[in-house]
Amino acid sequence: MESPMTTSGSAKFSESQIMHSAIFKDLTTLRIFVRTVEIGSFSEVARRIDVTPAMVSKRIATLEAEVGQRLLNRDTRRLVVTEAGERLYAHCMRALIELDHAAEALAGMQHTPSGCLRLTVPAMLGRAFIAPQIPRLLKTYPQLSVEINFSMEKVDLYEARMDIAVRIADSIDAGLVAVKLAPYVRAFCASPEYLERHGTPQVPSDLINHNCLITKGLTMTSRWPVWQNGEITHVSVKGNLLADNGEAVRYACLEGIGIMMAPRWLLDADLRTGRLVEVLADFVPRNRAVYAVLPNRAAGSLKIQAGLEFLKSCLSGSQAPADTELRSAAL
């Protein structure tokens, strides 16, 4: 006998239920459910997979009856995912991604990398080092296509169906595979004109009395990390510029507006020519690195391996060679 359908409360889908339920073995229904959650329309899902809206609706209704939970609330204008639907969607996404990777790995055992390689990379790093090299990747592997997202936001690999995420971090979430691509070296700097007018900070606490130009993003905030007395600490800074783009902050720094903290690769040319001067060099934290992050067990795919090698080659020259030791401290 079917369990009564519920519309509230927490939905739990046990391993036993998934293993023994016929509907959970129907991958077509699960894929239709995932697409419906993502698109939010029976008719649009039906159009994209070339079936009738009634068939899509029937598949969802059958799935709801099987799990005993309402997964989508329907009205005349839209579909709203319930809590149970969100939980099942997350499980389905993980399962389908793993199956796709397994199929690609098997299909590619005697072939070259193929299919769509989905990447998400930090915007500034990606535009500087990865974007110019994409044509090389496509020429090397003609059967491969690339979908790349340049973003300042941390993207969920499963939800966004990404194969690889490039992240700047000191640690990686459990359940994900991380491959170190390069050290992430930063620097504090200012223009000679600014330092002549306002003086050179000697210790991190001096930054409180300076105009600090702040890059807002995943790895930079108004609490600047510093390496002091054998550990990572933070200095709360303030200034008259807050931007989500490092180049905008760099331009202001070059014009003598204030002090900035940025990845060393962004500043190297200006430091070599003397347009910018490094300050507080002994206090720069070096505990972060650039990682390629991918779902667990996805590394066997040929396209993933090709993507990792590509990213390593792109970022091999992204850091200053001096002092790349990573100190193990939490940031």
Backbone hydrogen bonds in HBPLUS format (Angstrom, degrees):
<---DONOR---> <-ACCEPTOR-->    atom                        ^
c    i                          cat <-CA-CA->   ^        H-A-AA   ^      H-
h    n   atom  resd res      DA  || num        DHA   H-A  angle D-A-AA Bond
n    s   type  num  typ     dist DA aas  dist angle  dist       angle   num
A0006-THR N   A0068-GLY O   3.10 MM  62  6.38 147.8  2.21 125.8 129.4     1
A0070-ARG N   A0006-THR O   2.89 MM  64  6.11 156.6  1.95 176.3 170.4     2
A0018-ILE N   A0014-SER O   3.04 MM   4  6.33 162.8  2.07 151.1 155.4     3
A0019-MET N   A0015-GLU O   2.86 MM   4  6.01 156.6  1.92 149.2 155.9     4
A0020-HIS N   A0016-SER O   2.99 MM   4  6.03 156.4  2.04 150.0 155.1     5
A0021-SER N   A0017-GLN O   2.92 MM   4  5.61 135.8  2.12 143.6 151.7     6
A0025-LYS N   A0022-ALA O   3.04 MM   3  5.23 145.0  2.16 101.5 112.3     7
A0026-ASP N   A0023-ILE O   3.03 MM   3  5.08 156.6  2.08 102.2 109.6     8
A0030-LEU N   A0026-ASP O   3.27 MM   4  6.63 161.9  2.30 150.5 155.6     9
A0031-ARG N   A0027-LEU O   2.85 MM   4  6.04 157.6  1.90 151.6 157.5    10
A0032-ILE N   A0028-THR O   2.92 MM   4  6.14 154.5  1.98 147.7 155.1    11
A0033-PHE N   A0029-THR O   2.88 MM   4  6.14 156.2  1.93 149.2 155.9    12
A0034-VAL N   A0030-LEU O   2.97 MM   4  6.22 162.0  2.00 149.1 153.4    13
A0035-ARG N   A0031-ARG O   2.96 MM   4  6.15 165.7  1.98 150.4 154.1    14
A0036-THR N   A0032-ILE O   2.90 MM   4  6.04 151.5  1.98 146.5 154.6    15
A0037-VAL N   A0033-PHE O   2.99 MM   4  6.27 158.5  2.04 153.0 157.9    16
A0038-GLU N   A0034-VAL O   3.06 MM   4  6.30 160.6  2.10 149.7 155.0    17
A0039-ILE N   A0035-ARG O   2.86 MM   4  5.94 155.6  1.91 149.1 155.5    18
A0040-GLY N   A0036-THR O   2.68 MM   4  5.30 153.6  1.75 139.7 148.9    19
A0045-VAL N   A0041-SER O   3.10 MM   4  6.23 161.3  2.14 145.9 151.2    20
A0046-ALA N   A0042-PHE O   2.89 MM   4  6.08 162.2  1.92 151.9 157.5    21
A0047-ARG N   A0043-SER O   2.94 MM   4  6.14 151.8  2.02 141.0 148.6    22
A0048-ARG N   A0044-GLU O   3.04 MM   4  6.25 157.2  2.09 146.8 152.1    23
A0049-ILE N   A0045-VAL O   3.08 MM   4  6.33 148.7  2.18 152.0 159.7    24
A0050-ASP N   A0046-ALA O   2.83 MM   4  5.63 108.7  2.35 138.9 153.9    25
A0051-VAL N   A0046-ALA O   2.96 MM   5  4.88 162.5  1.99 135.6 141.4    26
A0055-MET N   A0052-THR O   3.06 MM   3  5.29 126.9  2.35 102.1 115.1    27
A0056-VAL N   A0052-THR O   3.27 MM   4  6.72 156.5  2.33 150.2 155.9    28
A0057-SER N   A0053-PRO O   2.91 MM   4  6.16 168.1  1.92 156.5 159.3    29
A0058-LYS N   A0054-ALA O   2.90 MM   4  6.03 153.4  1.97 142.8 150.3    30
A0059-ARG N   A0055-MET O   2.96 MM   4  6.20 155.8  2.02 148.2 154.1    31
A0060-ILE N   A0056-VAL O   3.07 MM   4  6.38 161.1  2.11 154.0 158.6    32
A0061-ALA N   A0057-SER O   2.95 MM   4  6.15 161.0  1.98 149.0 154.7    33
A0062-THR N   A0058-LYS O   2.91 MM   4  6.08 156.1  1.97 148.8 155.0    34
A0063-LEU N   A0059-ARG O   3.00 MM   4  6.24 155.4  2.06 145.6 152.2    35
A0064-GLU N   A0060-ILE O   2.90 MM   4  6.18 159.2  1.95 152.6 158.1    36
A0065-ALA N   A0061-ALA O   2.97 MM   4  6.19 158.0  2.02 147.2 153.0    37
A0066-GLU N   A0062-THR O   2.98 MM   4  6.18 150.8  2.07 144.1 152.2    38
A0067-VAL N   A0063-LEU O   3.05 MM   4  6.33 159.7  2.09 154.3 158.2    39
A0068-GLY N   A0064-GLU O   2.86 MM   4  5.77 128.4  2.13 141.4 155.0    40
A0082-THR N   A0071-LEU O   3.09 MM  11  5.35 171.9  2.10 130.1 132.7    41
A0073-ASN N   A0080-VAL O   2.73 MM   7  5.01 171.5  1.74 155.3 156.2    42
A0080-VAL N   A0073-ASN O   2.86 MM   7  5.01 165.2  1.88 149.4 154.4    43
A0075-ASP N   A0078-ARG O   3.21 MM   3  5.76 146.3  2.33 160.8 169.9    44
A0086-GLU N   A0082-THR O   2.88 MM   4  6.21 152.8  1.96 150.9 157.7    45
A0087-ARG N   A0083-GLU O   3.06 MM   4  6.35 158.1  2.11 148.7 154.0    46
A0088-LEU N   A0084-ALA O   2.95 MM   4  6.19 165.5  1.97 152.8 156.9    47
A0089-TYR N   A0085-GLY O   2.83 MM   4  5.90 154.8  1.89 145.0 152.8    48
A0090-ALA N   A0086-GLU O   3.06 MM   4  6.28 157.8  2.11 145.3 149.9    49
A0091-HIS N   A0087-ARG O   3.14 MM   4  6.47 161.9  2.18 149.9 154.1    50
A0092-CYS N   A0088-LEU O   2.82 MM   4  6.03 166.7  1.84 156.3 160.4    51
A0093-MET N   A0089-TYR O   2.86 MM   4  6.02 162.2  1.89 154.3 158.8    52
A0094-ARG N   A0090-ALA O   3.21 MM   4  6.42 166.6  2.23 147.8 150.5    53
A0095-ALA N   A0091-HIS O   3.01 MM   4  6.25 166.6  2.02 153.9 157.9    54
A0096-LEU N   A0092-CYS O   2.80 MM   4  5.93 168.8  1.81 159.4 162.3    55
A0097-ILE N   A0093-MET O   2.93 MM   4  6.00 158.9  1.98 149.9 155.8    56
A0098-GLU N   A0094-ARG O   3.03 MM   4  6.22 162.9  2.06 148.3 153.0    57
A0099-LEU N   A0095-ALA O   2.98 MM   4  6.23 156.3  2.03 146.9 153.8    58
A0100-ASP N   A0096-LEU O   2.85 MM   4  6.05 156.6  1.91 146.6 153.1    59
A0101-HIS N   A0097-ILE O   2.90 MM   4  6.17 160.8  1.93 152.6 157.5    60
A0102-ALA N   A0098-GLU O   2.91 MM   4  6.13 155.6  1.97 146.2 153.3    61
A0103-ALA N   A0099-LEU O   2.89 MM   4  6.12 160.8  1.93 150.5 155.4    62
A0104-GLU N   A0100-ASP O   2.90 MM   4  6.14 157.2  1.95 148.3 154.9    63
A0105-ALA N   A0101-HIS O   2.84 MM   4  6.04 155.9  1.89 148.4 155.2    64
A0106-LEU N   A0102-ALA O   2.97 MM   4  6.21 161.2  2.01 151.2 155.7    65
A0107-ALA N   A0103-ALA O   2.88 MM   4  6.00 163.7  1.90 148.6 154.0    66
A0108-GLY N   A0104-GLU O   2.86 MM   4  5.85 139.2  2.03 139.6 150.3    67
A0109-MET N   A0106-LEU O   3.35 MM   3  5.42 169.0  2.36 105.1 108.1    68
A0111-HIS N   A0108-GLY O   3.21 MM   3  4.68 169.3  2.22  98.3 101.4    69
A0115-GLY N   A0143-GLN O   3.27 MM  28  6.71 135.7  2.48 155.6 143.9    70
A0145-SER N   A0115-GLY O   2.89 MM  30  6.10 163.8  1.91 155.1 155.9    71
A0117-LEU N   A0145-SER O   2.79 MM  28  6.12 169.2  1.80 156.2 155.5    72
A0147-GLU N   A0117-LEU O   2.91 MM  30  6.10 166.7  1.93 146.8 148.1    73
A0163-ASP N   A0118-ARG O   2.88 MM  45  5.12 147.0  1.99 126.2 137.0    74
A0164-ILE N   A0118-ARG O   3.18 MM  46  6.62 157.9  2.23 160.4 166.3    75
A0119-LEU N   A0147-GLU O   2.78 MM  28  6.21 159.1  1.83 157.3 164.6    76
A0149-ASN N   A0119-LEU O   2.80 MM  30  6.15 147.4  1.91 140.8 151.6    77
A0120-THR N   A0164-ILE O   3.10 MM  44  6.61 144.3  2.23 150.7 160.0    78
A0166-VAL N   A0120-THR O   2.87 MM  46  6.29 163.7  1.90 164.1 169.7    79
A0121-VAL N   A0149-ASN O   2.88 MM  28  6.26 160.1  1.92 164.1 168.9    80
A0151-SER N   A0121-VAL O   3.06 MM  30  6.33 164.1  2.08 160.7 165.6    81
A0126-GLY N   A0122-PRO O   2.78 MM   4  5.69 159.7  1.82 160.2 167.2    82
A0123-ALA N   A0151-SER O   3.23 MM  28  4.76 136.0  2.44 106.1 111.4    83
A0127-ARG N   A0123-ALA O   2.95 MM   4  6.09 161.0  1.98 151.3 155.8    84
A0128-ALA N   A0124-MET O   3.13 MM   4  6.23 154.0  2.20 143.9 150.8    85
A0129-PHE N   A0125-LEU O   3.02 MM   4  6.08 164.7  2.05 154.4 157.6    86
A0130-ILE N   A0126-GLY O   2.95 MM   4  4.83 138.8  2.12 121.3 133.9    87
A0131-ALA N   A0126-GLY O   2.83 MM   5  5.99 167.5  1.84 162.8 162.9    88
A0133-GLN N   A0130-ILE O   2.93 MM   3  5.39 143.7  2.06 114.5 125.6    89
A0134-ILE N   A0131-ALA O   3.32 MM   3  5.51 162.1  2.35 109.4 114.3    90
A0136-ARG N   A0133-GLN O   3.05 MM   3  5.41 124.7  2.36 107.3 120.9    91
A0137-LEU N   A0133-GLN O   3.35 MM   4  6.80 151.8  2.43 149.4 157.0    92
A0137-LEU N   A0134-ILE O   3.01 MM   3  5.15 116.8  2.42 101.9 117.2    93
A0138-LEU N   A0134-ILE O   3.06 MM   4  6.39 161.2  2.09 159.8 164.8    94
A0139-LYS N   A0135-PRO O   2.92 MM   4  6.11 150.0  2.01 148.5 156.5    95
A0140-THR N   A0136-ARG O   2.97 MM   4  6.12 150.2  2.07 144.4 152.5    96
A0141-TYR N   A0137-LEU O   3.04 MM   4  6.25 154.0  2.11 149.0 155.2    97
A0144-LEU N   A0141-TYR O   2.98 MM   3  5.45 164.1  2.00 122.4 125.7    98
A0160-ALA N   A0156-ASP O   2.94 MM   4  5.91 167.3  1.96 156.4 160.3    99
A0162-MET N   A0157-LEU O   2.90 MM   5  4.84 148.7  2.00 138.7 146.7   100
A0161-ARG N   A0158-TYR O   3.22 MM   3  4.93 148.9  2.32  93.8 103.0   101
A0165-ALA N   A0293-VAL O   2.81 MM 128  5.04 161.1  1.84 148.5 155.1   102
A0293-VAL N   A0165-ALA O   2.70 MM 128  5.04 167.2  1.72 151.2 155.9   103
A0167-ARG N   A0291-TYR O   2.85 MM 124  5.26 156.9  1.91 147.1 154.8   104
A0291-TYR N   A0167-ARG O   2.75 MM 124  5.26 173.9  1.75 163.6 164.9   105
A0169-ALA N   A0289-ALA O   3.09 MM 120  5.81 155.2  2.15 164.4 165.7   106
A0289-ALA N   A0169-ALA O   3.02 MM 120  5.81 157.1  2.07 148.6 152.1   107
A0177-VAL N   A0294-LEU O   2.86 MM 117  5.28 172.9  1.87 169.0 168.0   108
A0294-LEU N   A0177-VAL O   2.91 MM 117  5.28 156.2  1.96 149.7 157.4   109
A0179-VAL N   A0292-ALA O   2.83 MM 113  5.08 158.1  1.88 145.3 152.9   110
A0292-ALA N   A0179-VAL O   2.80 MM 113  5.08 160.5  1.84 145.7 151.9   111
A0181-LEU N   A0290-VAL O   2.74 MM 109  5.50 167.9  1.76 158.3 160.8   112
A0182-ALA N   A0290-VAL O   3.35 MM 108  5.20 154.1  2.42 135.5 137.8   113
A0290-VAL N   A0182-ALA O   2.73 MM 108  5.20 178.6  1.73 166.6 167.1   114
A0184-TYR N   A0288-ARG O   3.30 MM 104  5.48 153.1  2.38 129.8 121.9   115
A0264-ARG N   A0185-VAL O   2.65 MM  79  5.55 177.2  1.65 148.2 147.6   116
A0187-ALA N   A0262-ALA O   2.94 MM  75  5.77 142.9  2.08 155.2 166.1   117
A0262-ALA N   A0187-ALA O   3.12 MM  75  5.77 155.9  2.18 154.1 158.6   118
A0279-VAL N   A0188-PHE O   2.97 MM  91  5.47 160.3  2.01 128.6 133.9   119
A0189-CYS N   A0260-MET O   2.98 MM  71  5.64 154.9  2.04 157.3 164.0   120
A0260-MET N   A0189-CYS O   2.98 MM  71  5.64 163.2  2.01 161.0 166.0   121
A0190-ALA N   A0277-VAL O   3.05 MM  87  5.49 149.2  2.15 142.8 151.1   122
A0277-VAL N   A0190-ALA O   2.71 MM  87  5.49 162.4  1.74 160.3 165.0   123
A0195-LEU N   A0191-SER O   3.16 MM   4  6.47 167.3  2.18 157.7 160.2   124
A0196-GLU N   A0192-PRO O   2.93 MM   4  6.09 147.4  2.04 145.5 154.6   125
A0197-ARG N   A0193-GLU O   3.13 MM   4  6.34 150.3  2.22 143.9 150.9   126
A0198-HIS N   A0194-TYR O   2.86 MM   4  6.00 159.8  1.90 156.7 162.8   127
A0199-GLY N   A0195-LEU O   2.75 MM   4  4.68 138.9  1.91 128.2 133.4   128
A0206-ASP N   A0203-VAL O   2.92 MM   3  5.64 155.2  1.98 124.2 131.7   129
A0207-LEU N   A0204-PRO O   2.97 MM   3  5.71 160.2  2.01 122.0 127.5   130
A0208-ILE N   A0205-SER O   3.28 MM   3  5.90 159.7  2.32 113.8 118.6   131
A0209-ASN N   A0206-ASP O   3.03 MM   3  5.75 152.5  2.11 119.2 125.5   132
A0210-HIS N   A0207-LEU O   3.03 MM   3  5.11 165.3  2.05 113.1 114.2   133
A0259-ILE N   A0211-ASN O   2.92 MM  48  6.34 154.2  1.99 154.2 161.9   134
A0212-CYS N   A0238-LYS O   3.02 MM  26  5.53 171.8  2.03 134.5 132.5   135
A0213-LEU N   A0259-ILE O   2.73 MM  46  5.80 167.4  1.74 158.1 162.7   136
A0214-ILE N   A0241-LEU O   2.98 MM  27  6.18 163.9  2.01 161.6 156.3   137
A0243-ALA N   A0214-ILE O   2.99 MM  29  6.46 161.0  2.02 162.6 167.6   138
A0216-LYS N   A0243-ALA O   2.66 MM  27  5.71 161.5  1.69 142.2 148.9   139
A0217-GLY N   A0220-MET O   3.03 MM   3  5.28 151.4  2.11 159.7 151.0   140
A0237-VAL N   A0222-SER O   2.89 MM  15  5.49 171.4  1.89 169.7 172.2   141
A0224-TRP N   A0235-VAL O   2.88 MM  11  5.24 140.4  2.03 160.6 147.8   142
A0235-VAL N   A0224-TRP O   2.87 MM  11  5.24 156.5  1.92 145.2 152.1   143
A0226-VAL N   A0233-THR O   2.82 MM   7  5.45 158.4  1.87 149.8 151.8   144
A0233-THR N   A0226-VAL O   2.91 MM   7  5.45 163.7  1.93 158.2 163.6   145
A0227-TRP N   A0283-PHE O   2.76 MM  56  4.64 168.0  1.77 125.9 130.1   146
A0228-GLN N   A0231-GLU O   2.92 MM   3  5.60 162.5  1.95 168.7 163.6   147
A0231-GLU N   A0228-GLN O   3.19 MM   3  5.60 151.4  2.28 110.5 118.3   148
A0250-ARG N   A0246-GLY O   2.86 MM   4  6.09 153.1  1.94 146.4 154.8   149
A0251-TYR N   A0247-GLU O   2.95 MM   4  6.21 159.8  1.99 153.6 156.9   150
A0252-ALA N   A0248-ALA O   3.35 MM   4  6.60 159.0  2.40 141.3 146.0   151
A0253-CYS N   A0249-VAL O   2.95 MM   4  6.20 153.6  2.02 149.2 157.2   152
A0254-LEU N   A0250-ARG O   2.88 MM   4  6.15 158.4  1.92 156.7 161.9   153
A0255-GLU N   A0251-TYR O   3.18 MM   4  6.42 138.6  2.36 139.2 149.6   154
A0255-GLU N   A0252-ALA O   3.20 MM   3  5.14 128.1  2.49  92.3 105.7   155
A0257-ILE N   A0252-ALA O   3.09 MM   5  5.51 161.9  2.12 154.8 152.6   156
A0256-GLY N   A0253-CYS O   3.03 MM   3  5.29 159.9  2.07 113.0 115.2   157
A0266-LEU N   A0263-PRO O   3.03 MM   3  5.67 141.6  2.18 116.1 125.7   158
A0267-LEU N   A0264-ARG O   2.97 MM   3  5.24 137.2  2.16 105.1 117.3   159
A0268-ASP N   A0264-ARG O   2.95 MM   4  5.92 132.6  2.18 158.0 171.4   160
A0270-ASP N   A0267-LEU O   3.05 MM   3  5.44 114.9  2.49 110.7 126.0   161
A0271-LEU N   A0267-LEU O   2.91 MM   4  6.08 154.2  1.97 159.5 167.7   162
A0272-ARG N   A0268-ASP O   2.90 MM   4  6.11 156.1  1.96 154.4 160.4   163
A0273-THR N   A0269-ALA O   3.17 MM   4  6.37 151.3  2.26 143.1 150.0   164
A0275-ARG N   A0270-ASP O   2.98 MM   5  5.04 121.3  2.34 150.6 156.3   165
A0276-LEU N   A0270-ASP O   3.20 MM   6  5.37 155.8  2.26 120.8 117.2   166
A0274-GLY N   A0271-LEU O   3.35 MM   3  5.13 147.4  2.46  92.8 102.0   167
A0283-PHE N   A0280-LEU O   3.00 MM   3  5.44 160.2  2.04 115.2 121.7   168
A0327-ARG N   A0286-ARG O   3.17 MM  41  5.79 135.0  2.38 102.8 114.3   169
A0298-ALA N   A0295-PRO O   3.12 MM   3  5.61 148.4  2.23 140.1 137.4   170
A0301-SER N   A0298-ALA O   3.38 MM   3  6.30 172.8  2.38 126.9 128.2   171
A0305-GLN N   A0301-SER O   3.02 MM   4  6.37 161.1  2.06 152.3 157.1   172
A0306-ALA N   A0302-LEU O   2.90 MM   4  6.13 156.6  1.95 148.3 155.0   173
A0307-GLY N   A0303-LYS O   2.88 MM   4  6.06 149.1  1.97 138.4 147.2   174
A0308-LEU N   A0304-ILE O   2.87 MM   4  6.17 155.9  1.92 154.3 160.2   175
A0309-GLU N   A0305-GLN O   3.06 MM   4  6.27 167.4  2.08 150.9 153.8   176
A0310-PHE N   A0306-ALA O   2.99 MM   4  6.10 152.9  2.06 142.9 150.9   177
A0311-LEU N   A0307-GLY O   2.96 MM   4  6.19 161.1  1.99 149.8 154.1   178
A0312-LYS N   A0308-LEU O   2.95 MM   4  6.17 160.9  1.98 152.7 158.1   179
A0313-SER N   A0309-GLU O   3.06 MM   4  6.25 158.5  2.11 144.8 150.2   180
A0314-CYS N   A0310-PHE O   2.97 MM   4  6.24 149.4  2.07 146.5 155.6   181
A0315-LEU N   A0311-LEU O   3.03 MM   4  6.19 155.7  2.09 151.5 156.5   182
A0318-SER N   A0315-LEU O   3.11 MM   3  4.94 167.9  2.13 112.5 111.5   183
